[in-house]
Structure formats: structure tokens, C-alpha cells
Amino acid sequence: MNIFRALGIEPLQKRVIALKSMQHFRAAYAPVAGRIALVDGAGLASPSLDRLQFARIPRPSTKGRRQSMDEA
């Protein structure tokens, strides 16, 4: 939260704080957050493979197939 404070913003006085991070934010923000909403902004680093367009995938492919615990 100190990054906001360094810019003169007190994050605890804000209703919404948006971060561009999927990692390393919970330790600082979870204790003071009423709610954490994870969103997928798409792009190259999308955590959802279903949103990515694949081209030239050798067949047969397992794209979109979820591995069950029995197969792991």
C-alpha cells in the first residue's frame, strides 16, 4: 500500500483500489479489503486458456480438456 502513499494517496480512504497483479497483493490488501475481485483483463498473460486463440496446434490436442484428479 505504500506505493499509493508515496504518490499522496491514502488507500484506506478509497472505496475501490484496482491493481494490475495476480500475485503478491493479498498479504497487504486482504486484511483491510471488504472484498477482493479477480478479473481477467485478457492479453498475453491470461490465466484462462479458454480465452486464448490457438493456431497451428498439432492434433490430437488436449486444448480445453481439463485433467481430472484421477489422471494427475
Backbone bond lengths (Angstrom), bond angles and torsions (degrees), N, CA, C in turn:
res aa  C-N    CA-C-N  psi(-1)  N-CA   C-N-CA  omega(-1)  CA-C   N-CA-C  phi
1 M - - - 1.444 - - 1.520 111.30 -
2 N 1.306 116.02 -15.86 1.458 118.86 -178.08 1.520 113.28 -66.81
3 I 1.321 117.84 -22.91 1.465 119.17 176.59 1.526 110.64 -62.19
4 F 1.329 116.90 -39.15 1.460 120.02 176.36 1.522 110.63 -67.15
5 R 1.308 116.21 -43.72 1.468 120.36 -179.17 1.522 111.94 -63.69
6 A 1.321 116.75 -35.00 1.470 120.43 177.68 1.531 110.98 -63.60
7 L 1.331 116.25 -24.19 1.464 121.29 178.66 1.530 112.31 -97.38
8 G 1.339 116.05 10.04 1.459 120.27 177.52 1.516 114.55 82.91
9 I 1.316 118.35 17.62 1.466 122.51 -179.59 1.525 108.70 -112.08
10 E 1.310 116.82 127.16 1.465 120.79 176.07 1.528 107.79 -93.89
11 P 1.349 117.62 103.96 1.464 120.27 -173.85 1.525 113.96 -63.69
12 L 1.305 119.13 -28.11 1.461 120.35 -178.79 1.531 112.53 -71.45
13 Q 1.324 117.06 -12.36 1.462 120.99 177.60 1.530 112.08 -95.62
14 K 1.304 116.91 0.44 1.468 121.00 -178.71 1.517 111.29 -98.26
15 R 1.305 116.11 146.78 1.470 121.87 178.83 1.522 111.24 -77.46
16 V 1.329 117.18 -36.68 1.461 122.70 -178.71 1.523 108.83 -134.20
17 I 1.316 115.32 136.51 1.462 121.81 172.86 1.517 106.64 -125.98
18 A 1.317 117.62 126.73 1.462 122.22 179.28 1.518 109.12 -109.73
19 L 1.311 115.17 131.70 1.458 121.41 179.56 1.511 109.89 -122.40
20 K 1.307 116.33 148.52 1.460 120.96 175.47 1.527 107.24 -103.40
21 S 1.311 115.15 72.63 1.456 120.98 -177.78 1.515 109.52 -158.41
22 M 1.304 116.34 140.86 1.460 120.43 174.02 1.526 110.27 -107.07
23 Q 1.308 116.59 -5.12 1.455 120.51 -175.71 1.523 109.61 -137.40
24 H 1.286 115.32 159.61 1.463 123.83 171.39 1.521 114.93 61.52
25 F 1.294 119.01 26.07 1.457 119.87 176.75 1.517 111.92 -113.96
26 R 1.305 116.87 -23.74 1.472 120.29 -174.18 1.522 113.39 -61.90
27 A 1.307 118.21 -38.68 1.465 120.28 -177.52 1.524 111.21 -58.60
28 A 1.309 117.32 -38.45 1.467 120.78 -178.43 1.521 112.65 -85.37
29 Y 1.336 117.36 -37.80 1.463 120.19 -170.10 1.525 114.69 -98.66
30 A 1.319 118.78 -29.94 1.471 120.72 -177.34 1.533 113.15 -57.74
31 P 1.326 119.61 -40.38 1.468 118.57 -179.20 1.532 114.38 -63.70
32 V 1.318 118.01 -23.67 1.466 120.04 -176.52 1.529 112.89 -113.07
33 A 1.341 116.78 -5.12 1.465 120.61 -177.14 1.523 110.80 -84.57
34 G 1.313 116.01 135.31 1.454 120.19 171.76 1.514 110.39 -74.91
35 R 1.332 115.96 -29.41 1.468 122.13 -178.38 1.518 108.79 -160.07
36 I 1.308 116.39 143.67 1.467 122.04 173.73 1.517 107.24 -117.97
37 A 1.320 116.71 124.03 1.465 121.99 179.30 1.524 108.31 -114.26
38 L 1.316 116.24 117.64 1.460 120.92 176.97 1.520 108.57 -89.97
39 V 1.306 117.41 128.32 1.453 122.04 179.26 1.521 109.32 -124.75
40 D 1.313 115.99 155.29 1.455 121.95 178.77 1.510 108.24 -107.61
41 G 1.300 115.63 110.35 1.452 120.87 179.95 1.512 113.43 -84.40
42 A 1.327 116.27 7.66 1.462 123.40 -178.26 1.522 110.39 63.81
43 G 1.300 116.73 -162.40 1.455 120.78 -178.63 1.517 112.00 96.69
44 L 1.303 116.11 -166.88 1.456 121.82 -175.41 1.524 113.65 -68.58
45 A 1.306 117.27 -26.10 1.465 119.99 -174.41 1.524 112.95 -108.23
46 S 1.295 117.76 29.78 1.455 120.43 -179.78 1.525 109.89 -63.81
47 P 1.333 117.68 131.18 1.463 119.60 177.73 1.530 112.74 -76.00
48 S 1.316 117.33 -9.77 1.459 122.03 -178.57 1.524 109.49 -102.20
49 L 1.323 116.76 106.46 1.465 120.20 -178.62 1.516 112.54 -64.95
50 D 1.325 117.43 -22.51 1.458 120.85 178.13 1.524 112.55 -64.41
51 R 1.322 117.89 -22.68 1.470 121.64 -178.79 1.521 112.49 -85.98
52 L 1.321 117.64 -14.02 1.462 120.86 -177.02 1.521 110.29 -87.73
53 Q 1.325 116.21 143.35 1.450 120.88 177.28 1.523 108.09 -94.54
54 F 1.314 116.09 120.94 1.449 121.01 -179.27 1.518 109.74 -100.26
55 A 1.315 116.01 140.71 1.461 121.38 177.35 1.527 108.12 -133.44
56 R 1.306 115.53 147.79 1.467 122.41 177.75 1.525 112.62 59.10
57 I 1.321 116.39 43.33 1.460 121.22 177.31 1.523 107.97 -87.56
58 P 1.330 117.54 126.88 1.457 118.85 176.79 1.527 110.45 -61.17
59 R 1.299 117.22 142.91 1.457 121.87 179.54 1.517 109.07 -104.15
60 P 1.305 120.85 145.97 1.460 126.79 -0.90 1.517 110.78 -72.93
61 S 1.297 114.87 150.13 1.457 121.53 -177.73 1.522 109.60 -118.00
62 T 1.300 115.75 152.77 1.464 120.53 175.25 1.517 110.30 -103.65
63 K 1.355 117.46 15.16 1.462 121.53 179.50 1.524 109.90 -55.52
64 G 1.303 115.91 128.89 1.451 120.75 178.23 1.513 113.65 82.35
65 R 1.311 117.61 -6.99 1.461 121.56 -179.64 1.521 108.90 -88.88
66 R 1.289 117.15 127.45 1.453 121.13 179.34 1.524 109.32 -93.98
67 Q 1.310 115.59 134.86 1.451 121.16 -179.55 1.516 109.73 -81.80
68 S 1.309 116.67 129.98 1.456 119.28 179.51 1.528 109.83 -82.40
69 M 1.314 115.83 164.55 1.454 120.43 179.35 1.528 110.91 -62.37
70 D 1.332 117.58 -29.34 1.460 120.92 179.45 1.526 111.81 -68.76
71 E 1.341 116.88 -29.51 1.455 120.94 -178.71 1.515 112.63 -85.51
72 A 1.324 117.14 -20.13 1.474 120.89 -175.05 1.510 111.81 -67.33
